[in-house]
């Protein structure tokens, strides 16, 4: 592992206009971020709108962007999804619990994992189904009279608030936050879901239960050993449940 923490990647899901991608790339350049991920976005032509909006980011960030699938994003990064609309309490938890944008850098600073800050579409942001698959939810507080932010504005504010993560001084990894890989954690989620099926957990409650599990583990940052142990426990539990049904 490098002594210098890796700055979070910036992921944009299904952006509709190249100009907004260029604006986000420019904000990344302003605040020291380097890795741009575009999921199912439009082509970004060198003589098009994206490059026109990107400023100096046209030289590196924009041409070097990657295009993973949403599945690949979730499997490879500790993901933080941004939303203007939140649920305010635990009775409705698709967008709860959430961390305010100005507190996110402090929360992520000791996390020993590849992080991606995830933004949604210009018109309706990230869907509930997408947020349910992300590890953490972040909100930018705005006026209740008009809380919806332009995509470029939201990304710029978020990058400003977390810029210290892109400029962090060399530091030793925090042994209390040696987070397991995302692929191992996704495997744990699969095992838990199989366990719910095996014990005949009500089908209509499984999606909600899995959202709760993902939010809980997303805040806990489990280690490799913890994830391996829990995966084994739920695997055996699923087998026991299946055996009892037979």
C-alpha positions as CSV (number, residue, x, y, z in Angstrom):
1,X,0.0,0.0,0.0
2,X,1.2,3.5,-0.8
3,X,1.8,5.8,2.2
4,X,-0.2,8.5,0.5
5,X,-4.0,7.8,0.6
6,X,-5.6,7.4,-2.8
7,X,-8.0,10.3,-3.5
8,X,-11.6,9.3,-4.0
9,X,-12.8,8.6,-7.5
10,X,-15.7,10.7,-8.8
11,X,-18.5,8.6,-10.5
12,X,-21.3,10.1,-12.5
13,X,-24.3,7.8,-13.3
14,X,-26.0,8.3,-16.6
15,X,-25.2,12.0,-17.2
16,X,-27.4,13.4,-19.9
17,X,-25.2,16.2,-21.2
18,X,-21.5,16.2,-21.9
19,X,-21.2,19.7,-20.5
20,X,-22.0,18.6,-17.0
21,X,-19.3,15.9,-17.2
22,X,-16.9,18.6,-18.3
23,X,-17.9,20.9,-15.4
24,X,-17.4,18.0,-12.9
25,X,-14.0,17.3,-14.4
26,X,-13.0,21.0,-14.0
27,X,-14.1,20.9,-10.3
28,X,-12.0,17.8,-9.8
29,X,-9.0,19.6,-11.2
30,X,-9.7,22.6,-9.0
31,X,-9.7,20.5,-5.8
32,X,-7.1,17.8,-6.5
33,X,-9.2,14.8,-7.6
34,X,-7.9,12.7,-10.5
35,X,-10.1,9.6,-11.3
36,X,-13.3,10.2,-13.2
37,X,-15.8,7.4,-13.8
38,X,-18.7,7.8,-16.2
39,X,-21.4,5.2,-16.1
40,X,-23.6,4.9,-19.2
41,X,-22.9,8.5,-20.2
42,X,-22.8,10.2,-23.6
43,X,-19.7,10.2,-25.8
44,X,-17.2,12.9,-24.9
45,X,-15.8,14.3,-28.1
46,X,-12.5,16.2,-28.0
47,X,-14.1,19.1,-29.9
48,X,-17.4,18.9,-28.0
49,X,-19.1,20.5,-25.1
50,X,-17.5,18.4,-22.3
51,X,-14.0,19.5,-23.3
52,X,-15.2,23.1,-23.7
53,X,-16.4,23.1,-20.1
54,X,-13.5,21.2,-18.6
55,X,-10.8,23.9,-18.5
56,X,-7.4,22.4,-17.8
57,X,-9.1,19.1,-16.9
58,X,-9.3,18.5,-20.7
59,X,-5.6,17.7,-20.6
60,X,-5.8,14.7,-18.2
61,X,-8.9,14.0,-16.2
62,X,-11.4,14.0,-19.1
63,X,-9.4,12.0,-21.6
64,X,-8.3,9.5,-19.0
65,X,-11.8,8.8,-17.7
66,X,-13.0,5.2,-17.3
67,X,-16.4,3.7,-18.1
68,X,-17.2,0.9,-15.7
69,X,-20.7,-0.6,-15.3
70,X,-22.7,0.2,-12.1
71,X,-22.0,-3.4,-11.0
72,X,-18.3,-2.9,-11.4
73,X,-18.5,0.4,-9.5
74,X,-20.2,-1.3,-6.5
75,X,-17.8,-4.2,-6.6
76,X,-14.6,-2.2,-6.7
77,X,-15.2,0.9,-4.4
78,X,-16.5,1.9,-1.1
79,X,-19.4,4.0,-2.5
80,X,-20.9,7.2,-1.2
81,X,-24.1,8.3,-3.0
82,X,-25.1,11.9,-3.0
83,X,-28.7,13.0,-2.8
84,X,-30.6,16.2,-2.0
85,X,-33.7,14.4,-0.7
86,X,-33.2,12.3,2.4
87,X,-35.4,10.4,4.8
88,X,-35.2,12.1,8.2
89,X,-35.4,9.1,10.5
90,X,-34.9,5.3,10.6
91,X,-38.6,4.5,9.7
92,X,-37.7,5.0,6.0
93,X,-34.1,4.1,5.4
94,X,-33.4,4.1,1.7
95,X,-31.7,7.5,2.2
96,X,-31.1,7.1,5.9
97,X,-28.8,7.3,7.8
98,X,-27.0,10.0,5.9
99,X,-23.9,12.1,6.6
100,X,-23.8,15.8,5.8
101,X,-21.3,16.8,3.1
102,X,-19.3,18.9,5.5
103,X,-18.7,15.9,7.8
104,X,-17.9,13.4,5.0
105,X,-14.1,14.1,4.8
106,X,-13.6,13.4,8.5
107,X,-15.6,10.2,8.3
108,X,-13.6,8.9,5.2
109,X,-10.2,10.1,6.2
110,X,-9.2,6.9,8.1
111,X,-10.9,4.5,5.7
112,X,-8.3,2.2,4.1
113,X,-10.2,1.5,0.9
114,X,-10.8,2.8,-2.6
115,X,-13.6,5.3,-2.3
116,X,-16.0,6.6,-5.0
117,X,-18.2,9.7,-4.6
118,X,-21.3,8.9,-6.7
119,X,-23.6,11.4,-8.4
120,X,-26.7,10.7,-10.4
121,X,-28.6,12.1,-13.3
122,X,-29.4,15.8,-13.9
123,X,-33.2,15.4,-13.6
124,X,-33.7,12.9,-10.8
125,X,-30.4,11.9,-9.3
126,X,-29.7,8.4,-8.1
127,X,-32.7,6.0,-7.9
128,X,-33.7,4.3,-4.7
129,X,-32.6,1.0,-6.2
130,X,-29.1,2.4,-6.9
131,X,-28.8,4.0,-3.5
132,X,-29.8,0.7,-1.9
133,X,-26.6,-0.8,-3.4
134,X,-24.3,2.0,-2.2
135,X,-22.4,1.9,1.1
136,X,-23.1,5.3,2.4
137,X,-25.5,8.2,1.7
138,X,-24.4,11.9,1.8
139,X,-26.6,15.0,1.6
140,X,-25.8,18.6,0.8
141,X,-28.1,20.7,3.1
142,X,-30.1,23.2,1.1
143,X,-33.2,25.3,1.5
144,X,-36.3,23.2,2.2
145,X,-38.1,25.5,-0.3
146,X,-35.8,24.4,-3.1
147,X,-33.4,21.6,-2.1
148,X,-32.7,20.3,-5.6
149,X,-29.2,21.1,-6.8
150,X,-27.8,21.2,-10.4
151,X,-25.5,18.2,-11.0
152,X,-22.4,20.3,-11.6
153,X,-23.2,22.5,-8.5
154,X,-23.7,19.4,-6.3
155,X,-20.4,17.8,-7.4
156,X,-18.5,21.1,-7.0
157,X,-19.8,21.5,-3.4
158,X,-19.0,17.9,-2.5
159,X,-15.5,18.1,-3.9
160,X,-14.9,21.4,-2.1
161,X,-16.0,19.8,1.2
162,X,-13.8,16.7,0.7
163,X,-10.8,18.2,-0.9
164,X,-8.6,17.4,2.1
165,X,-8.9,13.7,1.1
166,X,-7.2,14.6,-2.3
167,X,-4.5,16.6,-0.6
168,X,-3.9,14.4,2.5
169,X,-0.3,14.2,3.8
170,X,1.3,10.8,4.0
171,X,0.0,8.8,6.8
172,X,0.1,5.3,8.2
173,X,-3.0,3.2,7.7
174,X,-5.2,3.1,10.7
175,X,-5.3,-0.5,11.9
176,X,-8.8,0.0,13.3
177,X,-10.1,0.8,9.9
178,X,-8.3,-1.8,7.7
179,X,-11.4,-2.4,5.6
180,X,-12.0,-5.6,3.7
181,X,-12.1,-5.4,-0.1
182,X,-15.3,-4.5,-1.8
183,X,-15.5,-7.9,-3.6
184,X,-15.3,-9.7,-0.2
185,X,-18.0,-7.5,1.3
186,X,-20.2,-8.0,-1.8
187,X,-19.7,-11.8,-1.3
188,X,-20.9,-11.4,2.3
189,X,-24.0,-9.6,1.1
190,X,-24.7,-12.4,-1.3
191,X,-24.4,-14.9,1.6
192,X,-26.7,-12.9,3.8
193,X,-29.3,-12.7,1.0
194,X,-29.1,-16.5,0.5
195,X,-29.5,-16.9,4.3
196,X,-32.7,-14.9,4.2
197,X,-34.1,-17.1,1.5
198,X,-33.1,-20.3,3.3
199,X,-34.9,-19.3,6.5
200,X,-37.9,-18.2,4.5
201,X,-37.6,-14.6,5.6
202,X,-40.7,-12.8,4.1
203,X,-40.0,-12.1,0.5
204,X,-41.6,-8.6,0.7
205,X,-39.2,-7.7,3.5
206,X,-35.9,-8.9,2.0
207,X,-35.0,-5.9,0.0
208,X,-35.5,-3.6,3.0
209,X,-33.5,-6.0,5.2
210,X,-30.6,-6.0,2.8
211,X,-30.6,-2.2,2.7
212,X,-30.4,-2.1,6.5
213,X,-27.5,-4.6,6.3
214,X,-25.7,-2.6,3.7
215,X,-26.0,0.6,5.6
216,X,-24.9,-1.0,8.8
217,X,-21.8,-2.7,7.3
218,X,-21.1,0.5,5.3
219,X,-20.6,2.4,8.5
220,X,-18.8,-0.4,10.3
221,X,-15.9,-0.8,7.8
222,X,-15.3,-4.5,8.7
223,X,-11.8,-6.1,8.3
224,X,-11.0,-9.1,6.1
225,X,-11.1,-11.4,9.1
226,X,-14.5,-10.1,10.2
227,X,-16.0,-10.5,6.7
228,X,-14.6,-14.0,6.2
229,X,-15.9,-15.1,9.5
230,X,-19.4,-13.6,8.9
231,X,-19.5,-15.0,5.4
232,X,-18.8,-18.5,6.8
233,X,-21.5,-18.1,9.5
234,X,-24.2,-17.0,7.0
235,X,-23.1,-19.8,4.6
236,X,-23.5,-22.4,7.3
237,X,-26.8,-20.8,8.4
238,X,-28.2,-20.9,4.9
239,X,-27.2,-24.6,4.6
240,X,-28.9,-25.4,7.9
241,X,-32.0,-23.6,6.8
242,X,-32.1,-25.5,3.5
243,X,-31.6,-28.8,5.3
244,X,-34.5,-28.1,7.7
245,X,-36.8,-27.4,4.7
246,X,-35.8,-30.8,3.2
